[in-house]
């Protein structure tokens, strides 16, 4: 064999090998880590959001992935436990997660934040988490303060000046109590407050403390199985006031827990996207419609608040992966999110001064009627 032919074969093999390596690298999955409590008292929150993220993973990959690479969602169940949440983050980072989704609750989310002081970016939907603008954490919901402002506006519209408040004794409950104590007196609204442990099996004593004769509405500020305890005790006591449940309870799983104990009027603090007729942007309405159709086809059920919370997370992740800088540079990803609106069923806007993507204009008081959440009429 002459030297020119030998050289040609060597070059040919090198080209094929390089091409094969490039193709292999292009097909490597993009690892996205997700912390979500899928057992324990907050399982109703974590399971629904995990299922949504898994739907997104399948939907993206069925369309060819992102830039030729499939997305791989890696889930860790923290059981809403701060210590386990920390272990989850360490494990997910060790497994090569380039971005993190944290769908846990306040205490566990806060426990994980020091681990990502230098990245990667982590997104969460918890209204009780208000990240510092210097952090790599981005929160996709209105804050608890913003949601309470929505409640105050509804109370004023209903001419209600006295309410009862039931709050948990955990970190989320403490923040909710501080918000209520800040906003309600400043808005000329009186309130009676009672606290309850998340693991309590009866809330009759607490409800009896707050449901005074002049109280025209009761607000239960916390999420998960403990909130169902409040609803069941509310029904057992025969209370007739409207009952407002908090953000994460606008879900089919929560409704299933309380179906036999429904109050006369069940209200909820939710996003406008839960009742799409409240959305005015055609692109946002189409995003809800697409997701609702796909979810119905995949799962045979309607979407709810928890699905939509998770949709903001995966839409943010997808926007970064498709249009943002290389995730190997967390600082660049952070800066990109701070200047780039994220299109979802409601548009998220972060800034270098604020890592909370929504505000009170994105929220509404809704009512469960006819098997769905609709805009709530004022208290009569």
C-alpha positions as CSV (number, residue, x, y, z in Angstrom):
1,X,0.0,0.0,0.0
2,X,1.5,3.4,-1.0
3,X,1.8,6.2,1.5
4,X,-0.9,8.4,-0.1
5,X,-3.5,5.6,0.2
6,X,-2.5,4.9,3.7
7,X,-2.7,8.5,4.7
8,X,-6.1,8.7,3.1
9,X,-7.3,5.8,5.2
10,X,-6.0,7.3,8.4
11,X,-7.6,10.6,7.7
12,X,-10.9,8.9,6.8
13,X,-10.9,6.9,10.0
14,X,-10.1,10.0,12.0
15,X,-13.0,11.9,10.4
16,X,-15.5,9.1,11.0
17,X,-14.3,8.8,14.6
18,X,-14.6,12.5,15.2
19,X,-18.0,12.5,13.6
20,X,-19.1,9.6,15.8
21,X,-17.8,11.3,19.0
22,X,-19.6,14.5,18.0
23,X,-22.9,12.6,17.4
24,X,-22.5,10.8,20.7
25,X,-21.9,14.1,22.6
26,X,-24.9,15.7,20.9
27,X,-27.1,12.9,22.1
28,X,-25.9,13.1,25.7
29,X,-28.9,14.0,27.9
30,X,-29.2,17.4,29.7
31,X,-29.7,16.5,33.3
32,X,-32.2,18.6,35.2
33,X,-32.5,17.9,39.0
34,X,-35.8,18.1,40.7
35,X,-36.5,18.1,44.5
36,X,-40.2,17.3,45.2
37,X,-41.9,15.7,48.3
38,X,-43.8,12.7,46.9
39,X,-44.4,11.1,50.3
40,X,-45.5,12.6,53.7
41,X,-47.8,15.5,54.5
42,X,-46.8,17.5,51.4
43,X,-47.1,14.6,48.9
44,X,-50.2,16.3,47.4
45,X,-47.9,19.2,46.4
46,X,-44.9,17.3,45.2
47,X,-46.6,14.5,43.3
48,X,-48.6,16.9,41.1
49,X,-45.6,19.1,40.2
50,X,-43.3,16.1,39.6
51,X,-45.9,14.6,37.2
52,X,-46.0,17.9,35.3
53,X,-42.2,18.0,35.0
54,X,-42.3,14.5,33.7
55,X,-44.9,15.4,31.1
56,X,-42.7,18.2,30.0
57,X,-39.7,15.9,29.7
58,X,-41.7,13.6,27.5
59,X,-43.2,16.4,25.4
60,X,-39.8,18.0,24.8
61,X,-38.1,14.7,23.9
62,X,-40.9,13.7,21.6
63,X,-40.2,16.8,19.6
64,X,-36.5,16.0,19.3
65,X,-35.2,17.3,22.6
66,X,-33.3,20.6,22.9
67,X,-30.5,21.4,20.4
68,X,-30.4,17.7,19.5
69,X,-30.1,16.5,23.0
70,X,-32.8,14.8,25.2
71,X,-33.8,16.2,28.5
72,X,-33.4,13.9,31.5
73,X,-35.3,14.7,34.7
74,X,-33.7,13.3,37.9
75,X,-36.1,13.4,40.8
76,X,-35.2,13.2,44.5
77,X,-37.9,12.9,47.2
78,X,-37.1,15.1,50.2
79,X,-40.3,14.3,52.1
80,X,-40.5,18.0,52.9
81,X,-37.6,17.5,55.3
82,X,-34.8,20.1,55.3
83,X,-32.0,17.5,56.0
84,X,-33.2,15.3,53.2
85,X,-33.6,18.3,50.9
86,X,-29.9,19.1,51.4
87,X,-28.9,15.5,50.7
88,X,-31.1,15.7,47.5
89,X,-29.3,18.8,46.2
90,X,-25.8,17.2,46.9
91,X,-26.9,14.0,45.1
92,X,-28.4,15.9,42.1
93,X,-25.3,18.0,41.6
94,X,-23.1,14.9,41.9
95,X,-25.2,13.4,39.1
96,X,-24.5,16.2,36.8
97,X,-27.6,18.3,37.0
98,X,-27.0,21.6,35.2
99,X,-30.2,23.3,36.5
100,X,-32.4,22.6,39.6
101,X,-36.1,22.6,40.2
102,X,-37.2,22.8,43.9
103,X,-40.9,22.1,44.4
104,X,-40.6,21.5,48.1
105,X,-41.9,23.8,50.9
106,X,-40.3,26.8,52.7
107,X,-38.1,25.2,55.3
108,X,-36.5,22.6,53.0
109,X,-36.1,25.1,50.1
110,X,-34.3,27.6,52.4
111,X,-32.0,24.8,53.7
112,X,-30.8,24.0,50.2
113,X,-30.0,27.6,49.1
114,X,-26.6,27.8,50.7
115,X,-25.5,24.8,48.6
116,X,-25.9,26.8,45.4
117,X,-24.3,30.0,46.5
118,X,-22.2,29.9,43.3
119,X,-24.8,28.2,41.1
120,X,-26.3,26.4,39.3
121,X,-29.6,28.3,38.9
122,X,-32.5,26.9,40.9
123,X,-36.1,27.7,40.3
124,X,-39.0,27.3,42.8
125,X,-42.7,28.1,42.8
126,X,-43.0,28.7,46.6
127,X,-44.6,32.1,47.4
128,X,-42.9,31.9,50.9
129,X,-39.4,32.0,49.4
130,X,-38.1,35.5,48.6
131,X,-34.6,35.0,47.2
132,X,-32.0,37.7,47.5
133,X,-31.2,39.2,44.1
134,X,-27.6,38.2,44.6
135,X,-28.6,34.5,44.8
136,X,-29.0,31.9,42.1
137,X,-32.6,31.2,43.2
138,X,-35.5,32.4,41.1
139,X,-39.1,32.2,42.4
140,X,-41.8,31.9,39.7
141,X,-45.0,32.7,41.8
142,X,-46.3,35.9,43.4
143,X,-44.9,36.3,46.9
144,X,-47.0,35.6,50.0
145,X,-47.2,39.3,50.5
146,X,-48.5,39.8,46.9
147,X,-51.1,37.0,47.4
148,X,-52.3,38.5,50.6
149,X,-52.7,41.8,48.9
150,X,-55.0,40.0,46.5
151,X,-57.0,38.8,49.4
152,X,-57.2,42.3,50.9
153,X,-58.5,43.7,47.7
154,X,-61.2,41.0,47.6
155,X,-62.1,41.7,51.3
156,X,-62.5,45.4,50.5
157,X,-64.6,44.7,47.5
158,X,-66.8,42.5,49.6
159,X,-66.9,45.1,52.4
160,X,-65.5,42.5,54.9
161,X,-63.5,44.0,57.8
162,X,-63.1,41.0,60.1
163,X,-61.7,37.5,59.3
164,X,-60.4,34.4,61.0
165,X,-56.9,33.1,60.1
166,X,-55.6,29.5,60.6
167,X,-51.9,29.2,60.2
168,X,-49.5,26.2,60.6
169,X,-46.7,26.2,63.1
170,X,-44.0,25.6,60.5
171,X,-41.8,28.1,58.6
172,X,-44.4,28.7,55.9
173,X,-47.0,29.4,58.6
174,X,-44.7,31.8,60.4
175,X,-44.1,33.8,57.3
176,X,-47.9,33.8,56.6
177,X,-48.6,35.1,60.1
178,X,-46.0,37.9,59.7
179,X,-47.6,38.9,56.3
180,X,-51.1,39.0,57.8
181,X,-49.9,41.0,60.8
182,X,-48.3,43.5,58.4
183,X,-51.0,43.9,55.8
184,X,-54.4,43.4,57.5
185,X,-54.3,46.1,60.2
186,X,-52.8,48.6,57.7
187,X,-55.8,47.8,55.5
188,X,-58.3,48.3,58.4
189,X,-59.1,44.6,58.6
190,X,-59.3,42.9,62.0
191,X,-58.4,39.3,62.3
192,X,-58.5,36.4,64.9
193,X,-55.5,34.1,64.6
194,X,-55.0,30.5,65.6
195,X,-52.0,28.2,64.9
196,X,-52.1,24.4,64.3
197,X,-49.5,21.7,63.8
198,X,-49.3,20.3,60.2
199,X,-49.7,16.8,61.7
200,X,-52.9,17.6,63.7
201,X,-55.9,15.5,62.9
202,X,-58.5,18.0,64.1
203,X,-58.8,21.7,63.9
204,X,-62.0,22.3,65.8
205,X,-60.4,24.1,68.7
206,X,-58.6,26.5,66.4
207,X,-61.6,27.2,64.3
208,X,-63.8,27.8,67.3
209,X,-61.2,30.4,68.5
210,X,-61.3,32.4,65.2
211,X,-64.9,31.9,64.0
212,X,-66.5,34.7,66.1
213,X,-69.9,36.1,65.3
214,X,-68.5,39.1,63.4
215,X,-66.2,37.0,61.3
216,X,-67.5,36.8,57.7
217,X,-64.7,34.8,56.2
218,X,-62.0,32.3,57.3
219,X,-58.6,32.1,55.7
220,X,-56.4,28.9,56.0
221,X,-52.9,29.8,55.0
222,X,-51.1,26.5,54.6
223,X,-50.9,23.6,52.2
224,X,-51.1,19.8,52.0
225,X,-52.8,17.2,54.2
226,X,-52.9,19.5,57.2
227,X,-55.1,22.0,55.3
228,X,-57.6,19.2,54.6
229,X,-57.9,18.7,58.4
230,X,-59.0,22.4,58.6
231,X,-61.7,21.8,56.0
232,X,-63.0,18.7,57.6
233,X,-63.2,20.3,61.0
234,X,-64.9,23.4,59.4
235,X,-67.6,21.1,58.0
236,X,-68.0,19.2,61.3
237,X,-68.6,22.5,63.1
238,X,-71.2,23.5,60.6
239,X,-69.6,26.8,59.9
240,X,-71.2,28.9,57.2
241,X,-68.6,31.5,56.3
242,X,-66.7,31.2,53.0
243,X,-63.4,29.4,53.6
244,X,-60.4,30.6,51.7
245,X,-57.6,28.0,51.1
246,X,-54.1,29.0,50.1
247,X,-52.2,28.8,46.9
248,X,-51.0,25.2,46.7
249,X,-54.4,23.8,47.6
250,X,-56.1,24.6,44.3
251,X,-55.5,21.1,43.1
252,X,-57.6,18.1,42.2
253,X,-55.7,16.0,44.8
254,X,-56.7,18.4,47.5
255,X,-60.3,18.5,46.3
256,X,-60.3,14.7,46.4
257,X,-59.2,14.8,50.1
258,X,-62.1,17.1,51.1
259,X,-64.8,16.1,48.6
260,X,-67.1,14.8,51.4
261,X,-66.6,17.9,53.5
262,X,-67.0,20.8,51.1
263,X,-67.9,24.1,52.7
264,X,-70.8,26.1,51.4
265,X,-68.3,28.3,49.6
266,X,-64.7,27.1,49.0
267,X,-62.5,30.0,47.8
268,X,-58.8,29.9,46.9
269,X,-55.9,32.3,46.4
270,X,-54.7,31.3,42.9
271,X,-53.1,32.4,39.7
272,X,-55.4,33.8,37.0
273,X,-54.3,31.0,34.7
274,X,-56.3,28.6,36.8
275,X,-59.4,30.4,35.3
276,X,-58.1,31.1,31.8
277,X,-61.0,33.5,31.1
278,X,-59.1,36.0,33.3
279,X,-56.1,36.1,31.0
280,X,-56.0,38.8,28.4
281,X,-52.8,37.9,26.5
282,X,-53.7,35.5,23.6
283,X,-50.3,33.8,23.7
284,X,-50.7,33.1,27.4
285,X,-54.2,31.7,26.9
286,X,-52.8,29.5,24.1
287,X,-50.1,28.1,26.4
288,X,-52.7,27.2,28.9
289,X,-54.9,25.6,26.2
290,X,-52.0,23.6,24.7
291,X,-51.0,22.3,28.1
292,X,-54.6,21.5,29.1
293,X,-55.1,19.5,25.9
294,X,-51.8,17.6,26.2
295,X,-52.4,16.9,29.9
296,X,-55.9,15.7,29.2
297,X,-54.7,13.4,26.5
298,X,-51.8,12.0,28.6
299,X,-53.5,11.8,32.0
300,X,-57.3,11.9,31.3
301,X,-57.8,14.8,33.7
302,X,-58.0,18.6,33.9
303,X,-55.0,20.7,34.9
304,X,-54.9,22.6,38.2
305,X,-52.9,25.2,40.1
306,X,-50.1,22.8,41.0
307,X,-49.7,21.8,37.4
308,X,-49.5,25.4,36.4
309,X,-47.0,26.2,39.2
310,X,-44.8,23.4,37.7
311,X,-45.3,24.7,34.2
312,X,-43.7,28.0,35.1
313,X,-40.7,26.0,36.3
314,X,-40.2,23.9,33.2
315,X,-40.9,26.8,30.9
316,X,-38.1,28.7,32.6
317,X,-35.8,25.7,32.4
318,X,-36.6,25.3,28.7
319,X,-36.1,29.0,27.9
320,X,-32.7,28.8,29.5
321,X,-31.7,25.7,27.6
322,X,-33.0,26.9,24.2
323,X,-32.1,30.6,24.3
324,X,-29.8,31.3,27.2
325,X,-26.1,31.0,27.7
326,X,-24.2,27.8,28.4
327,X,-25.3,26.4,31.7
328,X,-21.6,25.7,32.5
329,X,-21.5,29.5,33.2
330,X,-24.1,30.0,36.1
331,X,-23.3,33.7,36.4
332,X,-24.2,34.2,32.8
333,X,-27.4,32.2,33.2
334,X,-28.4,34.3,36.2
335,X,-27.7,37.6,34.3
336,X,-29.7,36.3,31.3
337,X,-32.8,35.5,33.5
338,X,-32.5,38.9,35.1
339,X,-33.1,40.7,31.8
340,X,-35.2,38.2,29.8
341,X,-39.0,37.8,30.1
342,X,-40.0,34.2,30.3
343,X,-43.1,33.3,28.3
344,X,-45.4,30.8,30.1
345,X,-49.1,30.7,30.7
346,X,-48.4,34.0,32.5
347,X,-45.2,35.9,31.7
348,X,-42.4,35.9,34.3
349,X,-40.2,39.0,34.7
350,X,-37.2,38.9,36.9
351,X,-34.6,41.6,37.3
352,X,-31.2,42.2,38.9
353,X,-33.1,43.7,41.8
354,X,-35.9,41.1,42.1
355,X,-35.9,37.3,41.6
356,X,-39.6,37.0,42.0
357,X,-41.3,36.5,38.6
358,X,-44.9,37.4,39.4
359,X,-46.8,39.9,41.6
360,X,-50.4,40.5,42.8
361,X,-51.6,41.4,39.2
362,X,-51.1,37.7,38.3
363,X,-53.3,36.4,41.1
364,X,-57.1,36.3,41.9
365,X,-59.6,35.0,44.4
366,X,-61.2,31.9,42.8
367,X,-64.2,29.7,43.8
368,X,-64.7,26.0,43.3
369,X,-67.9,25.6,41.5
370,X,-69.2,22.9,39.1
371,X,-66.0,20.9,39.3
372,X,-63.6,23.8,38.4
373,X,-62.2,27.0,39.8
374,X,-63.9,30.1,38.5
375,X,-63.5,33.9,39.4
376,X,-65.1,34.4,42.8
377,X,-68.1,36.7,43.4
378,X,-67.9,39.0,46.5
379,X,-68.9,37.8,49.9
380,X,-72.6,38.5,50.4
